[in-house]
Amino acid sequence: METKSKKFYFQEMDWIISFPSDGNEGRKYLFYSVQFIDRRNEQSKPHTILADVVDNPMFENGYPHTVGFFRNPVDDKGNFEANFLELRIIRCIEEFWKFLNDLNI
């Protein structure tokens, strides 16, 4: 998943969500398989469902989120170069879905 994934860094929570380039065809975003890294709590879930991430109270109650989109590799500890291709402020889940849609995820 690492080499061809599209990654989103949630600055305030210090989270990284990586979307694989294939394997989610025909699914709604909520049911996409993703990799999740919580850098603050040093937790990683290599295969989880996006619903499990966005249903987290930190996500739901933490708006607005500053979200950076990037493609650089991320190591197993969640380290990466912060060269974002795009940066957005997300104020609700619908804006996150739009961000994903705009990037053809």
Residue, then its C-alpha position, 0 to 999 in steps of 0.5 A: m500500500e505504501t508505494k502507490s497510496k495517497k496520504f492525508y495528514f491531519q495536522e491537529m491530531d497528528w494522524i496519517i490516513s493512506f488510501p491504496s491505489d486499488g482495492n476499493e473500487g465500487r465502495k463508498y468512501l466510508f467503507y474504504s480500506v485504509q492504513f491509519i497511523d496515529r503519530r501522537n499515540e504511536q499506533s498504527k493499523p495497516h488495514t482498517i475501514l475508514a468508518d472506524v477512523v472518522d467515527n472516532p470522537m477526536f475526529e468528529n469533535g475536532y473540526p476544523h481539521t487542517v489536512g495535507f495531501f501528499r504522496n511521499p513514503v511514510d515509514d513504520k513510525g509515521n515519519f514523512e517529508a511534509n511536502f504537501l501537494e495540497l492543503r485544505i481546512i476541513r470543517c465537516i465530513e462532507e468537505f473531506w468526502k469532497f476533498l477525496n472526490d476532487l483528488n479522484i480517490 
